Amino acid sequence: MTAAARLETAATCDRRLIVPLDLPDIDQAKAMVEAIGESVSFYKIGLELFASDGMSLARDLKAQGKQIFLDWKLHDIGTTVQRSAAVLAESGCDFLTVHGEPQVMAAAVRGKGRSDLKVLAVTVLTSLSDDDLVEMGFSERARTLVERRIHQAVAAGCDGVIASPHEAQLARSIGGPDFLVVTPGVRPDWAAKNDQARAATPAQALEAGASHLVCGRPITGANDPRAAALRIVAEMAGI
C-alpha cells in the first residue's frame, strides 16, 4: 500500500475529525462535501445553514452514512428546549449543542430521552478572551467559567461539552473517560488562527483529552480541501 493509500484509509476510519459546513447555502455545502470526499465522515451544520434548510442537508448526509453535528446552541425556556431536542432526536442526528446553563441543559437531556443523540453544552465560545468576558459582565476568567459549566453539564446529564483545546484536559478530568470533549479552535501549525482566541494544533488538542476536533477553514478554505483534510488526519494518527 502506498503512503497516499495509507493516509486515505486512516482518514476514512477516523471519526474524530468534524468539519463545519459554514457556507451560505445548501448547494455550496454539498459541493464542499463532494470536494472533501471520503477523507471526512463527520460534518457540523451551524446556524448559517440552519437558515437555509439545514435539516434537509442533515438528512441527505445521514443517508450517505455521514455523522451529523447540529451546532445550533439551543437557548430558550426549558419547555421549548425540551421539545426541540425531542424533535431533533427523532432526526437521527448525532450531536446537538445547547448553551451551558443548568435549566437549558437539563431540558435538552429530558428531550433527547433514550435516543442516541448526544447533548453537548457550550461552555465559553473559543472566540472569547478573558477581556471579552469582563466586557460582557463576568467576573470570572475563561478557565474558571468553563470549569463551573463543565461541572454543571455533568450534573445535568449532558454527554459532553464544547471546550477550547486549552480546557480539554480540565473537561476530561471532570467528566471522566467516556465524556465527550469536542474542541473547536483547532488550527494546524500551517494554518491561520483567524478568530480563534484559544487555538491549538490537532495533536495538542487530542493529547489534552479531546474526543473530537472541529476544524473548518484550514480545510474548507484550502485550494484542495481533501488534501488538507488528509494532512490533518495524518497529524492525528497515533494519538
KEKE-3310 file (N, C-alpha, C; in steps of 0.2 Angstrom, whole numbers, plus 5000, padded with zeros to 4 digits):
npx = (5004:5003:5010:5001:4989:4988:4986:4973:4966:4967:4960:4947:4943:4944:4934:4935:4937:4929:4921:4916:4902:4901:4894:4886:4874:4864:4868:4882:4887:4885:4893:4906:4906:4907:4920:4928:4927:4929:4938:4933:4921:4912:4901:4898:4884:4879:4872:4871:4868:4857:4848:4845:4838:4844:4841:4837:4849:4856:4848:4851:4865:4865:4859:4869:4878:4885:4890:4882:4883:4873:4875:4868:4866:4855:4845:4833:4817:4814:4804:4803:4816:4816:4806:4811:4823:4818:4812:4823:4830:4823:4827:4839:4851:4868:4875:4871:4871:4869:4867:4877:4869:4861:4847:4843:4852:4847:4834:4836:4842:4832:4823:4829:4828:4829:4836:4849:4855:4868:4870:4878:4886:4889:4902:4912:4913:4925:4930:4931:4940:4948:4947:4936:4926:4925:4921:4908:4902:4906:4914:4923:4938:4941:4944:4940:4926:4923:4926:4916:4905:4907:4906:4892:4886:4889:4882:4869:4867:4872:4880:4893:4904:4907:4923:4937:4953:4962:4956:4953:4959:4955:4941:4941:4946:4936:4924:4927:4932:4923:4916:4912:4922:4923:4932:4933:4942:4953:4968:4980:4998:5002:4991:4981:4976:4964:4948:4950:4953:4959:4967:4973:4985:4980:4986:4990:4977:4971:4980:4978:4966:4954:4940:4935:4938:4935:4937:4938:4941:4955:4953:4941:4944:4954:4964:4963:4953:4951:4965:4969:4962:4966:4979:4978:4972:4983:4991:4984:4985:4989:4987)
npy = (4994:5011:5026:5037:5030:5024:5035:5039:5028:5029:5041:5038:5030:5038:5045:5056:5068:5083:5092:5109:5115:5129:5138:5148:5142:5127:5121:5125:5119:5105:5104:5106:5095:5085:5089:5086:5073:5055:5058:5063:5060:5066:5079:5096:5106:5122:5138:5146:5138:5132:5142:5140:5128:5118:5106:5098:5096:5089:5077:5072:5070:5060:5050:5046:5040:5048:5056:5068:5084:5095:5111:5121:5128:5128:5139:5144:5145:5131:5122:5124:5121:5107:5102:5104:5097:5085:5083:5084:5073:5063:5064:5057:5063:5066:5074:5088:5105:5115:5129:5132:5133:5128:5125:5125:5115:5103:5102:5099:5087:5080:5080:5073:5060:5043:5042:5041:5053:5065:5076:5091:5103:5120:5129:5141:5152:5149:5160:5170:5180:5183:5196:5199:5193:5200:5212:5208:5207:5197:5191:5181:5173:5165:5151:5148:5150:5141:5129:5129:5127:5115:5106:5109:5104:5090:5087:5090:5079:5079:5074:5078:5092:5107:5114:5124:5119:5122:5120:5107:5096:5099:5097:5084:5078:5081:5076:5063:5047:5043:5054:5066:5077:5090:5100:5115:5128:5122:5122:5119:5120:5125:5133:5148:5157:5164:5169:5163:5163:5155:5144:5128:5115:5100:5089:5093:5096:5083:5076:5083:5079:5079:5072:5074:5084:5100:5107:5119:5131:5129:5118:5119:5131:5129:5127:5114:5105:5091:5086:5094:5090:5077:5079:5084:5073:5065:5071:5068:5055:5040:5046)
npz = (5000:4996:5002:5001:5000:5012:5020:5015:5019:5033:5035:5032:5042:5054:5064:5072:5068:5064:5052:5049:5040:5036:5027:5014:5008:5004:4992:4990:5001:4999:4988:4994:5002:4993:4987:4998:4999:5004:5014:5026:5038:5046:5049:5053:5055:5056:5062:5050:5039:5045:5043:5030:5026:5034:5040:5029:5022:5033:5033:5021:5021:5032:5025:5017:5025:5034:5049:5059:5066:5075:5077:5085:5096:5107:5116:5127:5135:5146:5142:5128:5124:5128:5120:5107:5107:5108:5095:5087:5091:5085:5072:5069:5070:5077:5086:5097:5101:5116:5125:5140:5152:5167:5168:5154:5149:5156:5152:5138:5139:5145:5134:5124:5128:5127:5116:5103:5102:5106:5119:5120:5130:5128:5134:5135:5122:5109:5103:5112:5124:5140:5142:5134:5141:5153:5148:5145:5157:5166:5180:5181:5175:5159:5160:5173:5172:5162:5169:5180:5172:5166:5177:5180:5168:5169:5180:5175:5166:5153:5138:5135:5132:5124:5122:5122:5116:5126:5137:5137:5144:5157:5156:5153:5165:5174:5168:5165:5158:5147:5144:5132:5124:5114:5103:5096:5087:5083:5075:5063:5063:5051:5047:5047:5062:5062:5069:5081:5098:5107:5102:5096:5090:5081:5086:5099:5105:5105:5113:5125:5129:5121:5113:5100:5086:5080:5064:5053:5043:5039:5031:5023:5017:5009:4994:4990:4997:5001:5001:5012:5022:5023:5027:5040:5046:5046:5055:5066:5068:5077:5090)
capx = (5000:5007:5009:4994:4983:4988:4983:4966:4962:4966:4955:4940:4942:4945:4928:4936:4938:4922:4922:4910:4900:4899:4894:4879:4868:4865:4872:4889:4889:4885:4899:4911:4907:4910:4927:4932:4927:4929:4943:4929:4914:4908:4900:4894:4879:4878:4866:4871:4864:4850:4843:4843:4836:4850:4839:4837:4856:4857:4845:4854:4871:4864:4858:4876:4882:4889:4888:4880:4883:4869:4878:4863:4867:4849:4845:4827:4814:4815:4799:4805:4822:4815:4803:4816:4828:4815:4811:4830:4832:4820:4830:4844:4857:4872:4877:4867:4874:4865:4871:4879:4865:4858:4840:4844:4855:4843:4829:4838:4843:4825:4820:4833:4826:4834:4839:4857:4858:4872:4869:4884:4885:4894:4905:4914:4915:4933:4932:4931:4946:4946:4945:4929:4921:4925:4916:4901:4900:4908:4920:4927:4942:4938:4945:4936:4919:4922:4926:4910:4900:4908:4903:4885:4885:4889:4876:4863:4867:4875:4885:4899:4904:4912:4928:4943:4959:4966:4952:4951:4961:4950:4935:4942:4947:4930:4919:4929:4934:4918:4914:4913:4925:4923:4936:4934:4948:4959:4972:4987:5004:5002:4985:4980:4972:4958:4946:4950:4957:4962:4968:4979:4985:4976:4990:4989:4970:4970:4984:4975:4960:4949:4937:4933:4941:4932:4942:4935:4944:4961:4950:4936:4946:4960:4963:4962:4950:4953:4972:4970:4959:4971:4985:4976:4971:4990:4994:4980:4987:4993:4986)
capy = (5000:5017:5031:5040:5025:5023:5041:5038:5023:5031:5046:5036:5027:5042:5049:5061:5075:5086:5098:5113:5117:5136:5140:5152:5139:5120:5119:5126:5114:5099:5104:5105:5088:5082:5090:5083:5066:5051:5059:5066:5057:5069:5086:5101:5111:5128:5142:5149:5133:5131:5147:5139:5121:5114:5099:5094:5094:5084:5071:5069:5067:5054:5044:5044:5037:5053:5058:5075:5088:5101:5116:5126:5131:5130:5143:5146:5142:5124:5118:5125:5117:5100:5099:5105:5092:5078:5083:5083:5067:5059:5065:5053:5066:5063:5079:5094:5109:5119:5134:5129:5135:5122:5124:5123:5108:5098:5102:5096:5080:5077:5080:5068:5054:5037:5042:5041:5060:5067:5083:5094:5110:5125:5132:5148:5152:5149:5167:5175:5180:5185:5203:5199:5191:5206:5217:5205:5207:5191:5192:5175:5171:5160:5144:5147:5149:5134:5124:5129:5125:5108:5103:5109:5100:5083:5087:5090:5073:5080:5069:5081:5099:5111:5117:5125:5114:5124:5117:5100:5092:5100:5094:5076:5076:5082:5072:5056:5044:5042:5061:5069:5084:5092:5106:5119:5131:5118:5125:5116:5125:5128:5137:5155:5156:5168:5172:5159:5166:5150:5139:5123:5111:5094:5084:5096:5095:5076:5075:5086:5075:5080:5066:5076:5090:5104:5111:5122:5135:5126:5113:5122:5137:5127:5125:5107:5103:5084:5086:5097:5085:5071:5082:5085:5067:5062:5074:5065:5047:5038:5050)
capz = (5000:4995:5008:5000:5001:5019:5023:5014:5024:5040:5035:5031:5048:5059:5065:5077:5064:5062:5048:5049:5034:5037:5020:5013:5005:5003:4986:4992:5007:4995:4984:4998:5004:4987:4986:5003:4998:5009:5019:5032:5039:5052:5047:5058:5052:5061:5061:5044:5035:5048:5040:5023:5026:5036:5041:5023:5021:5038:5031:5015:5023:5035:5021:5014:5030:5037:5056:5059:5072:5074:5081:5085:5103:5109:5122:5127:5141:5147:5138:5121:5123:5128:5114:5101:5107:5106:5088:5084:5092:5080:5065:5069:5070:5082:5091:5097:5106:5119:5130:5146:5158:5170:5165:5147:5148:5159:5147:5132:5141:5145:5127:5120:5131:5127:5109:5103:5101:5111:5120:5121:5132:5126:5140:5133:5115:5109:5101:5118:5128:5147:5142:5132:5147:5158:5144:5145:5164:5170:5185:5181:5169:5155:5163:5179:5170:5159:5174:5183:5167:5165:5182:5179:5162:5171:5185:5171:5162:5147:5136:5134:5132:5119:5126:5118:5117:5132:5143:5136:5150:5163:5154:5153:5172:5177:5165:5165:5151:5142:5142:5125:5124:5107:5104:5091:5088:5081:5069:5062:5063:5044:5045:5051:5068:5061:5075:5087:5103:5111:5097:5097:5085:5082:5091:5106:5107:5107:5119:5131:5131:5116:5110:5094:5084:5074:5061:5047:5037:5036:5026:5018:5014:5006:4987:4989:5004:5003:5003:5018:5027:5024:5031:5047:5049:5047:5061:5072:5068:5083:5096)
cpx = (5004:5005:5002:4988:4982:4984:4975:4962:4962:4961:4948:4938:4941:4939:4929:4936:4931:4924:4915:4908:4897:4899:4887:4873:4870:4869:4880:4891:4890:4892:4906:4912:4909:4917:4931:4932:4926:4934:4939:4923:4909:4907:4896:4890:4877:4872:4865:4867:4857:4845:4841:4842:4841:4848:4839:4844:4858:4854:4849:4861:4871:4863:4864:4880:4886:4886:4887:4880:4879:4872:4873:4862:4860:4849:4838:4824:4815:4810:4801:4811:4820:4811:4807:4821:4825:4814:4818:4832:4829:4823:4836:4851:4861:4874:4873:4870:4868:4869:4871:4875:4861:4851:4839:4846:4850:4837:4830:4839:4836:4822:4823:4831:4831:4837:4846:4859:4862:4871:4875:4883:4891:4896:4906:4916:4922:4935:4933:4937:4943:4944:4938:4924:4920:4920:4909:4898:4902:4914:4925:4932:4939:4938:4941:4928:4918:4922:4919:4905:4901:4905:4895:4882:4884:4883:4869:4862:4869:4880:4892:4899:4908:4916:4934:4949:4962:4962:4950:4953:4957:4944:4935:4942:4940:4925:4921:4930:4929:4915:4916:4916:4927:4926:4936:4940:4954:4962:4979:4992:5004:4996:4985:4975:4965:4955:4946:4955:4961:4962:4973:4979:4981:4980:4989:4982:4969:4974:4981:4969:4954:4947:4936:4936:4937:4937:4939:4939:4950:4959:4946:4938:4953:4959:4961:4959:4952:4960:4973:4968:4964:4977:4984:4975:4978:4993:4990:4982:4991:4992:4979)
cpy = (5006:5021:5035:5036:5024:5029:5041:5033:5025:5037:5043:5032:5032:5047:5055:5068:5077:5092:5102:5115:5124:5139:5143:5148:5131:5118:5120:5121:5107:5099:5103:5098:5084:5083:5087:5075:5061:5052:5062:5062:5060:5077:5090:5106:5116:5132:5145:5144:5131:5136:5145:5131:5117:5107:5095:5091:5088:5077:5068:5066:5061:5048:5042:5041:5041:5054:5066:5078:5094:5106:5122:5130:5133:5134:5146:5144:5134:5120:5118:5121:5110:5098:5099:5099:5085:5078:5081:5076:5062:5059:5060:5056:5064:5067:5085:5098:5113:5124:5131:5132:5129:5120:5122:5116:5103:5097:5098:5088:5076:5076:5074:5061:5048:5036:5042:5048:5062:5074:5086:5102:5115:5129:5139:5147:5153:5156:5172:5174:5182:5192:5204:5198:5197:5211:5215:5205:5202:5193:5187:5176:5166:5153:5143:5146:5143:5129:5123:5126:5118:5104:5103:5105:5092:5082:5086:5084:5074:5075:5071:5088:5101:5115:5119:5120:5116:5122:5110:5095:5093:5097:5086:5074:5077:5077:5065:5053:5044:5049:5063:5076:5086:5099:5109:5123:5127:5121:5122:5122:5129:5133:5143:5153:5159:5171:5168:5161:5161:5144:5134:5119:5104:5089:5087:5095:5088:5074:5078:5083:5076:5073:5068:5083:5093:5108:5113:5125:5132:5120:5116:5128:5135:5126:5118:5104:5096:5083:5089:5093:5079:5073:5082:5078:5063:5065:5070:5058:5046:5041:5048)
cpz = (5000:5001:5007:5001:5009:5023:5021:5018:5031:5040:5035:5038:5054:5060:5070:5074:5062:5058:5048:5042:5035:5031:5019:5011:5005:4997:4987:4997:5003:4991:4988:5001:4999:4986:4992:5002:5004:5015:5026:5032:5044:5050:5052:5054:5057:5059:5054:5039:5038:5045:5032:5022:5028:5038:5035:5022:5026:5036:5025:5017:5027:5031:5017:5019:5034:5044:5055:5066:5071:5079:5081:5092:5106:5116:5122:5134:5140:5142:5131:5119:5123:5122:5107:5101:5106:5098:5084:5085:5087:5073:5064:5069:5077:5087:5091:5102:5109:5123:5137:5152:5161:5168:5158:5146:5151:5155:5141:5134:5142:5138:5123:5122:5130:5120:5109:5102:5107:5112:5123:5124:5130:5132:5138:5126:5114:5106:5106:5122:5135:5146:5139:5137:5152:5154:5145:5152:5168:5174:5184:5175:5165:5158:5169:5177:5166:5164:5178:5178:5166:5171:5182:5173:5165:5176:5181:5167:5155:5145:5135:5134:5126:5123:5121:5120:5124:5138:5142:5141:5156:5162:5155:5161:5175:5175:5165:5158:5146:5140:5136:5126:5117:5107:5097:5092:5087:5074:5069:5062:5056:5042:5049:5056:5067:5068:5081:5092:5107:5107:5099:5091:5086:5087:5098:5109:5109:5113:5126:5133:5127:5114:5102:5092:5079:5071:5054:5042:5035:5031:5021:5015:5010:4998:4986:4996:5006:5005:5010:5024:5029:5028:5038:5050:5050:5053:5067:5073:5074:5089:5098)
residu = (MET:THR:ALA:ALA:ALA:ARG:LEU:GLU:THR:ALA:ALA:THR:CYS:ASP:ARG:ARG:LEU:ILE:VAL:PRO:LEU:ASP:LEU:PRO:ASP:ILE:ASP:GLN:ALA:LYS:ALA:MET:VAL:GLU:ALA:ILE:GLY:GLU:SER:VAL:SER:PHE:TYR:LYS:ILE:GLY:LEU:GLU:LEU:PHE:ALA:SER:ASP:GLY:MET:SER:LEU:ALA:ARG:ASP:LEU:LYS:ALA:GLN:GLY:LYS:GLN:ILE:PHE:LEU:ASP:TRP:LYS:LEU:HIS:ASP:ILE:GLY:THR:THR:VAL:GLN:ARG:SER:ALA:ALA:VAL:LEU:ALA:GLU:SER:GLY:CYS:ASP:PHE:LEU:THR:VAL:HIS:GLY:GLU:PRO:GLN:VAL:MET:ALA:ALA:ALA:VAL:ARG:GLY:LYS:GLY:ARG:SER:ASP:LEU:LYS:VAL:LEU:ALA:VAL:THR:VAL:LEU:THR:SER:LEU:SER:ASP:ASP:ASP:LEU:VAL:GLU:MET:GLY:PHE:SER:GLU:ARG:ALA:ARG:THR:LEU:VAL:GLU:ARG:ARG:ILE:HIS:GLN:ALA:VAL:ALA:ALA:GLY:CYS:ASP:GLY:VAL:ILE:ALA:SER:PRO:HIS:GLU:ALA:GLN:LEU:ALA:ARG:SER:ILE:GLY:GLY:PRO:ASP:PHE:LEU:VAL:VAL:THR:PRO:GLY:VAL:ARG:PRO:ASP:TRP:ALA:ALA:LYS:ASN:ASP:GLN:ALA:ARG:ALA:ALA:THR:PRO:ALA:GLN:ALA:LEU:GLU:ALA:GLY:ALA:SER:HIS:LEU:VAL:CYS:GLY:ARG:PRO:ILE:THR:GLY:ALA:ASN:ASP:PRO:ARG:ALA:ALA:ALA:LEU:ARG:ILE:VAL:ALA:GLU:MET:ALA:GLY:ILE)
# end
